[in-house]
Amino acid sequence: MAVSLQSYEVSDLCLGKPALYWLPITATVGDALKALKQQSSHDTELGVWNCSHNTGNKVADAGLHHQQVECRCLGKVCMVDIICYLSTDECLYDPARALGAPIIDLLLSRAPTRVRQVDPHTRLLQALDLILHGAQNLIVPIESLKRLSFKKLGQKIGSAKSTSPTSHEGKEFCWITQEDVLRFLLGFIAVFSPLPSMTIEDLGIVNTEILTVEYDKPAATALNIIKQASQTQTAVAVIEQDPLQGPKLIGEISPSTLMCCDETVALALATLSAGDFMAYVDCGGPPDSLVEIVRRRMDQKTGLNGKGEQGSSIAASEQKYPGKQKQLTDPWEESSDEEFCDASPTGPLDNYKKWSRSCSFRSNKLGFASRSRRATPLTCRPWSTLVAVMVQALAHRVNYVWVTDEESNLVGIVTFLDILGVFWSHLQTLD
């Protein structure tokens, strides 16, 4: 069994994978937002590529057909990146400018890129080694011989509906994730005996270095760790400190949930407490009471900052958008999709009605978003077995499981990366 596992290539994990939608490095944040809304329900991320055949110079591009066309994936963006970006004061006061910023701005705030382009014939175990050394996504060319005609037809139809293409001068790519590798290895679970029946505590994979925010703290104070959670494919634990027993797990701010939200959540992130923000994004939609709180606090925020340190920026925005700087509009007022798509939001509060009616999102993704949201975080116990935790995470399509004791005290977290590390170490002993 171990020998047969080593014979597999990453191309074997590409069977049935759709072509990767992408945006050029010249795209804007607004382009990324529009493209994410127009993708199918399972496309929550977009690749950002630097391609020599997208120079915009037709004469130069024609000459490239006689050369090797170089396409390189620089990273990926998702709705979490956009929400965190738009929730900053600078973007809240001038969202039109924020949406017109180059998409590279979403990548500059990250750690070094976590994507890695590999040959389709790369051995599966080599790919696993790359993942354990920091590659979050493996970019793999899709071989035409392994593509079925109905798959091509489906992608052609999907491309017609999308502003983001899939082909790079005739070549298409997909990406392999930690979840793809772990799901594949589940079919060879017997190879790793007796690890699957051992507890996560005995295996030493309960990570106690976790990202947390207290329930009553402003959600904005957790902005940086929300970004970090998105980069590491984990989540931020929302806790309540118990003087005697330690932190109790109340809930979580999960990037996988934020991926299914729209950009109006940026306003909630900027104004609500961590506990209220958690309630705002969970269970299918924000309560009216929290919507009203966001409206009121945005109004207060605008008035206070207009008199304080942000005065110059507010004055500049007032000149650009006269009469709209302190205007508070009904967040649920009707606004057509065409209005949003044709013109970006024009002020920190006037944009609220347009963001709340963001084009395409509610009709395309609401059902998927509802299924992906959980009222309570996914948890296990230190004495849970490895295979139980693994199956639990795969079933819920998340890359982590929180570890708590009987009293809901937060002990740590187990991630896909931890589990893959255990499997890798075991395979090394078989060589």
C-alpha positions as CSV (number, residue, x, y, z in Angstrom):
1,M,0.0,0.0,0.0
2,A,2.8,2.4,0.8
3,V,4.5,1.7,-2.5
4,S,1.3,2.3,-4.4
5,L,0.7,5.6,-2.6
6,Q,4.1,6.8,-3.8
7,S,3.2,6.1,-7.4
8,Y,0.5,8.8,-7.5
9,E,1.0,12.2,-9.1
10,V,-0.7,15.5,-8.4
11,S,-2.5,15.2,-11.7
12,D,-4.5,12.3,-10.1
13,L,-6.0,14.9,-7.7
14,C,-7.0,17.1,-10.6
15,L,-9.6,14.8,-12.0
16,G,-12.9,16.6,-12.0
17,K,-11.4,19.9,-10.8
18,P,-12.7,23.0,-12.6
19,A,-10.4,25.4,-14.3
20,L,-9.1,28.1,-12.1
21,Y,-10.6,31.5,-12.6
22,W,-8.1,34.3,-12.5
23,L,-7.6,38.0,-12.8
24,P,-4.6,39.9,-14.3
25,I,-2.3,41.9,-12.1
26,T,-3.7,45.0,-13.7
27,A,-7.2,44.4,-12.3
28,T,-8.7,46.5,-9.5
29,V,-10.2,45.6,-6.1
30,G,-13.6,46.4,-7.7
31,D,-12.9,43.9,-10.5
32,A,-12.1,41.2,-7.9
33,L,-15.3,42.0,-6.0
34,K,-17.5,41.8,-9.1
35,A,-15.7,38.6,-10.3
36,L,-16.2,36.9,-6.9
37,K,-19.9,37.6,-7.0
38,Q,-20.3,36.2,-10.5
39,Q,-18.5,32.9,-9.8
40,S,-20.4,29.8,-9.0
41,S,-21.2,29.0,-5.4
42,H,-18.1,26.9,-4.8
43,D,-15.6,29.4,-6.3
44,T,-14.7,31.5,-3.3
45,E,-11.2,32.5,-4.4
46,L,-9.5,34.0,-7.5
47,G,-6.0,33.6,-8.6
48,V,-4.0,36.8,-9.4
49,W,-1.7,36.2,-12.4
50,N,1.1,38.1,-14.1
51,C,1.0,37.0,-17.7
52,S,3.2,38.3,-20.5
53,H,0.4,37.8,-23.0
54,N,-1.7,40.4,-21.2
55,T,0.5,43.3,-21.8
56,G,-2.1,45.3,-23.7
57,N,0.3,45.8,-26.6
58,K,-1.1,43.9,-29.5
59,V,2.1,44.1,-31.6
60,A,4.2,42.8,-28.7
61,D,1.6,40.2,-27.8
62,A,1.6,38.9,-31.4
63,G,5.4,38.4,-31.2
64,L,4.9,36.3,-28.0
65,H,3.3,33.5,-30.0
66,H,6.8,32.7,-31.3
67,Q,8.2,32.6,-27.7
68,Q,7.3,30.8,-24.6
69,V,4.5,32.6,-22.9
70,E,5.2,33.1,-19.2
71,C,2.3,33.0,-16.7
72,R,2.9,33.2,-13.0
73,C,0.4,33.1,-10.2
74,L,1.3,35.8,-7.7
75,G,-1.3,34.8,-5.1
76,K,-5.0,34.6,-4.5
77,V,-7.8,36.9,-3.3
78,C,-11.1,36.1,-1.6
79,M,-14.0,38.0,-0.1
80,V,-12.2,38.0,3.3
81,D,-9.4,40.1,1.8
82,I,-11.9,42.6,0.4
83,I,-13.9,42.9,3.6
84,C,-10.8,43.5,5.8
85,Y,-9.5,46.0,3.2
86,L,-12.8,48.0,3.1
87,S,-13.2,48.0,6.9
88,T,-10.3,50.4,7.4
89,D,-11.1,54.1,8.0
90,E,-9.4,55.2,4.8
91,C,-11.6,52.9,2.7
92,L,-14.8,53.5,4.6
93,Y,-14.6,57.3,3.9
94,D,-13.7,56.8,0.3
95,P,-15.0,53.4,-1.0
96,A,-15.0,54.5,-4.6
97,R,-11.2,55.1,-4.4
98,A,-10.8,51.9,-2.5
99,L,-12.6,49.8,-5.1
100,G,-10.5,51.5,-7.8
101,A,-7.2,50.5,-6.2
102,P,-5.0,47.9,-7.9
103,I,-5.6,44.4,-6.8
104,I,-2.0,44.0,-5.8
105,D,-2.8,46.1,-2.8
106,L,-4.7,43.1,-1.4
107,L,-1.5,41.0,-1.7
108,L,1.0,43.4,-0.4
109,S,-0.3,43.1,3.2
110,R,0.3,39.4,3.2
111,A,3.2,37.2,4.1
112,P,5.2,35.9,1.1
113,T,2.9,34.2,-1.4
114,R,1.6,30.8,-0.4
115,V,0.9,29.5,-3.9
116,R,3.3,27.2,-5.8
117,Q,3.1,26.2,-9.4
118,V,4.1,22.6,-10.0
119,D,4.3,20.1,-12.9
120,P,1.3,17.8,-13.2
121,H,3.7,14.8,-12.9
122,T,5.0,15.9,-9.6
123,R,4.8,13.0,-7.1
124,L,2.0,13.3,-4.5
125,L,4.5,12.9,-1.7
126,Q,6.6,15.7,-3.2
127,A,3.5,17.9,-3.2
128,L,2.8,17.0,0.4
129,D,6.3,18.1,1.3
130,L,5.7,21.5,-0.5
131,I,2.5,22.0,1.5
132,L,4.3,21.3,4.8
133,H,6.9,23.9,3.8
134,G,4.3,26.6,3.4
135,A,2.6,26.2,0.0
136,Q,-1.1,26.7,0.7
137,N,-2.2,26.1,-2.9
138,L,-0.5,24.1,-5.6
139,I,-1.1,25.4,-9.1
140,V,-1.3,22.5,-11.5
141,P,-1.8,22.6,-15.4
142,I,-4.8,20.7,-16.4
143,E,-3.9,18.1,-19.0
144,S,-6.3,17.9,-21.9
145,L,-6.2,14.1,-22.1
146,K,-7.8,14.0,-18.6
147,R,-10.6,16.4,-19.4
148,L,-14.0,15.1,-20.4
149,S,-16.1,16.8,-23.0
150,F,-19.0,17.7,-20.7
151,K,-16.5,19.2,-18.3
152,K,-15.3,21.5,-21.1
153,L,-18.8,22.4,-22.0
154,G,-19.6,23.3,-18.4
155,Q,-16.5,25.5,-18.1
156,K,-17.4,27.2,-21.4
157,I,-20.8,28.0,-20.1
158,G,-19.3,29.2,-16.8
159,S,-16.8,31.4,-18.5
160,A,-19.5,33.1,-20.5
161,K,-21.2,34.2,-17.2
162,S,-17.9,35.3,-15.7
163,T,-15.7,38.4,-16.1
164,S,-12.7,36.3,-15.1
165,P,-11.3,33.9,-17.7
166,T,-9.8,30.5,-17.1
167,S,-7.4,30.1,-20.1
168,H,-3.8,31.4,-20.3
169,E,-3.2,31.3,-24.1
170,G,-4.9,27.9,-24.3
171,K,-3.6,26.5,-21.1
172,E,-5.8,26.0,-18.0
173,F,-4.9,25.4,-14.4
174,C,-6.5,24.2,-11.3
175,W,-5.3,24.3,-7.7
176,I,-4.8,21.6,-5.1
177,T,-5.5,22.5,-1.5
178,Q,-4.7,20.9,1.8
179,E,-8.2,19.5,1.9
180,D,-7.8,17.9,-1.5
181,V,-4.6,16.1,-0.4
182,L,-6.1,15.0,3.0
183,R,-9.3,13.8,1.4
184,F,-7.2,11.7,-1.1
185,L,-5.1,10.2,1.7
186,L,-8.3,9.2,3.5
187,G,-8.6,6.5,0.9
188,F,-5.3,5.0,2.1
189,I,-5.9,5.4,5.8
190,A,-4.8,1.8,6.4
191,V,-1.3,2.8,5.4
192,F,-1.0,5.0,8.4
193,S,-2.1,2.4,11.1
194,P,-2.0,2.7,14.1
195,L,-2.1,6.6,13.9
196,P,-5.8,6.9,13.0
197,S,-6.9,5.3,16.2
198,M,-4.6,7.3,18.4
199,T,-5.8,10.4,20.2
200,I,-4.8,13.9,19.1
201,E,-3.4,14.5,22.5
202,D,-1.1,11.4,22.3
203,L,0.0,12.4,18.9
204,G,1.0,15.9,20.2
205,I,-0.9,17.9,17.5
206,V,-3.0,20.0,19.7
207,N,-1.7,23.5,18.9
208,T,-2.1,25.9,21.9
209,E,-0.9,29.0,19.9
210,I,-4.3,30.2,18.8
211,L,-5.8,33.4,17.6
212,T,-8.4,34.8,20.1
213,V,-10.4,37.9,20.7
214,E,-12.6,38.6,23.8
215,Y,-16.3,38.7,23.3
216,D,-16.8,42.3,24.3
217,K,-13.8,43.8,22.5
218,P,-14.3,45.8,19.3
219,A,-14.1,43.5,16.3
220,A,-11.9,46.0,14.5
221,T,-9.1,45.2,17.1
222,A,-9.1,41.7,15.6
223,L,-8.6,42.9,12.0
224,N,-5.0,41.8,11.8
225,I,-5.6,38.4,13.3
226,I,-8.6,37.9,11.0
227,K,-6.2,38.4,8.1
228,Q,-3.7,36.0,9.7
229,A,-6.5,33.4,10.2
230,S,-7.3,33.7,6.5
231,Q,-3.7,33.2,5.5
232,T,-3.3,30.2,7.7
233,Q,-6.8,28.8,6.9
234,T,-7.8,28.8,10.6
235,A,-10.2,31.1,12.5
236,V,-10.3,33.5,15.4
237,A,-11.8,32.1,18.6
238,V,-14.2,34.5,20.3
239,I,-13.7,33.9,24.0
240,E,-14.8,34.9,27.5
241,Q,-12.1,34.9,30.1
242,D,-12.9,32.9,33.2
243,P,-10.6,33.9,36.1
244,L,-10.5,30.4,37.5
245,Q,-10.7,28.1,34.5
246,G,-9.3,30.2,31.6
247,P,-10.8,31.1,28.3
248,K,-14.2,29.7,27.4
249,L,-15.0,29.3,23.7
250,I,-18.1,31.4,22.9
251,G,-17.9,31.2,19.1
252,E,-15.6,32.1,16.2
253,I,-14.9,34.6,13.4
254,S,-14.3,32.2,10.6
255,P,-12.8,33.3,7.2
256,S,-14.8,30.4,5.6
257,T,-18.0,32.1,6.7
258,L,-16.8,35.6,5.7
259,M,-16.1,34.2,2.2
260,C,-19.8,33.7,1.8
261,C,-20.7,37.3,2.9
262,D,-20.8,40.4,0.9
263,E,-18.8,43.6,1.2
264,T,-21.4,45.3,3.5
265,V,-19.9,43.2,6.3
266,A,-16.9,45.6,6.3
267,L,-19.2,48.2,8.0
268,A,-20.1,45.7,10.7
269,L,-16.4,44.8,11.2
270,A,-15.6,48.5,11.7
271,T,-18.3,49.2,14.3
272,L,-19.5,46.1,16.2
273,S,-18.0,44.2,19.1
274,A,-16.5,40.8,18.4
275,G,-19.5,39.0,19.8
276,D,-22.0,41.1,17.9
277,F,-20.0,40.8,14.7
278,M,-20.0,37.0,15.1
279,A,-23.8,37.2,15.4
280,Y,-24.0,39.5,12.4
281,V,-22.4,37.1,10.0
282,D,-23.8,33.8,11.3
283,C,-27.0,32.0,10.5
284,G,-28.1,33.4,7.2
285,G,-28.2,37.2,7.8
286,P,-27.9,40.0,10.3
287,P,-30.7,40.8,12.8
288,D,-32.4,44.1,12.2
289,S,-31.3,45.3,15.6
290,L,-27.6,44.9,14.7
291,V,-28.2,46.6,11.3
292,E,-29.5,49.6,13.1
293,I,-26.5,49.6,15.5
294,V,-24.2,49.6,12.5
295,R,-26.1,52.5,10.9
296,R,-26.0,54.6,14.0
297,R,-22.4,53.9,14.8
298,M,-21.3,54.7,11.3
299,D,-23.1,58.0,11.6
300,Q,-21.4,58.7,14.9
301,K,-18.0,57.6,13.5
302,T,-18.4,60.0,10.6
303,G,-19.3,62.9,12.8
304,L,-16.5,62.3,15.3
305,N,-13.8,61.7,12.8
306,G,-14.9,64.6,10.7
307,K,-14.0,66.9,13.7
308,G,-10.8,65.0,14.6
309,E,-7.8,63.5,13.1
310,Q,-9.5,62.5,9.9
311,G,-10.7,66.0,9.2
312,S,-8.6,66.5,6.2
313,S,-9.6,63.2,4.6
314,I,-13.3,64.0,5.3
315,A,-12.9,67.4,3.8
316,A,-11.4,66.0,0.7
317,S,-14.2,63.4,0.4
318,E,-16.8,66.2,1.0
319,Q,-15.3,68.1,-2.0
320,K,-15.5,65.0,-4.1
321,Y,-18.9,63.9,-2.9
322,P,-20.7,67.1,-1.8
323,G,-23.6,66.7,0.6
324,K,-23.0,62.9,1.2
325,Q,-20.4,62.9,3.9
326,K,-22.9,63.0,6.8
327,Q,-25.9,61.6,5.1
328,L,-27.4,58.6,6.7
329,T,-29.6,56.6,4.3
330,D,-31.9,53.6,4.8
331,P,-29.6,50.6,4.5
332,W,-32.3,48.4,3.0
333,E,-33.6,51.1,0.5
334,E,-34.0,49.6,-3.0
335,S,-31.0,50.0,-5.2
336,S,-30.8,48.3,-8.6
337,D,-28.0,45.9,-9.5
338,E,-27.2,48.0,-12.5
339,E,-26.7,51.0,-10.4
340,F,-24.1,49.2,-8.2
341,C,-22.3,47.6,-11.1
342,D,-22.1,50.7,-13.2
343,A,-20.9,53.0,-10.4
344,S,-19.0,52.3,-7.3
345,P,-20.4,53.5,-3.9
346,T,-19.9,57.2,-3.4
347,G,-19.6,57.9,0.3
348,P,-19.1,56.2,3.7
349,L,-22.8,56.1,4.4
350,D,-24.5,56.6,1.1
351,N,-22.7,53.4,0.0
352,Y,-24.4,51.4,2.7
353,K,-27.7,51.1,0.7
354,K,-25.8,50.1,-2.4
355,W,-23.6,47.6,-0.6
356,S,-26.6,46.1,1.1
357,R,-28.1,45.5,-2.4
358,S,-24.8,44.3,-3.9
359,C,-25.2,42.8,-7.3
360,S,-25.5,39.1,-7.9
361,F,-24.5,38.0,-4.5
362,R,-27.9,37.3,-2.9
363,S,-29.3,35.5,-5.9
364,N,-26.2,33.4,-6.6
365,K,-24.7,32.6,-3.2
366,L,-27.3,32.9,-0.5
367,G,-28.1,29.2,-0.4
368,F,-24.5,28.2,-0.3
369,A,-23.7,30.8,2.4
370,S,-26.5,29.5,4.6
371,R,-25.3,26.0,4.4
372,S,-21.7,27.0,5.2
373,R,-22.5,28.9,8.4
374,R,-22.7,27.3,11.8
375,A,-24.3,28.7,14.9
376,T,-21.5,27.0,17.0
377,P,-17.9,26.3,16.2
378,L,-16.7,22.8,15.4
379,T,-15.1,21.2,18.5
380,C,-13.5,18.0,19.6
381,R,-11.8,16.8,22.8
382,P,-8.1,16.0,23.5
383,W,-9.0,12.3,23.7
384,S,-10.7,12.4,20.2
385,T,-9.0,10.0,17.7
386,L,-7.1,11.4,14.8
387,V,-9.5,9.8,12.2
388,A,-12.6,11.2,14.0
389,V,-11.2,14.7,13.9
390,M,-10.1,14.3,10.3
391,V,-13.5,13.1,9.1
392,Q,-15.3,15.8,11.2
393,A,-13.3,18.6,9.5
394,L,-13.6,17.1,6.0
395,A,-17.4,16.7,6.4
396,H,-17.8,20.4,7.4
397,R,-15.3,21.6,4.8
398,V,-13.1,23.5,7.2
399,N,-9.3,23.2,7.8
400,Y,-9.4,23.1,11.6
401,V,-11.2,21.9,14.7
402,W,-11.2,23.6,18.0
403,V,-10.1,21.5,21.0
404,T,-12.1,22.1,24.3
405,D,-12.6,20.2,27.6
406,E,-15.9,19.2,29.2
407,E,-16.4,22.7,30.5
408,S,-16.0,24.4,27.1
409,N,-12.6,25.7,28.1
410,L,-10.5,26.3,25.0
411,V,-7.5,24.0,25.0
412,G,-6.2,24.5,21.5
413,I,-6.7,23.8,17.8
414,V,-6.0,21.0,15.3
415,T,-5.5,21.9,11.7
416,F,-5.2,20.0,8.4
417,L,-1.5,21.0,8.4
418,D,-1.0,19.2,11.7
419,I,-2.6,16.1,10.5
420,L,-0.7,16.1,7.2
421,G,2.5,16.5,9.2
422,V,1.7,13.3,11.2
423,F,1.1,11.4,8.0
424,W,4.3,12.7,6.4
425,S,6.4,11.6,9.4
426,H,4.8,8.2,9.4
427,L,5.6,7.7,5.7
428,Q,9.2,8.6,6.3
429,T,9.5,5.7,8.7
430,L,8.3,3.3,6.0
431,D,11.1,4.2,3.6
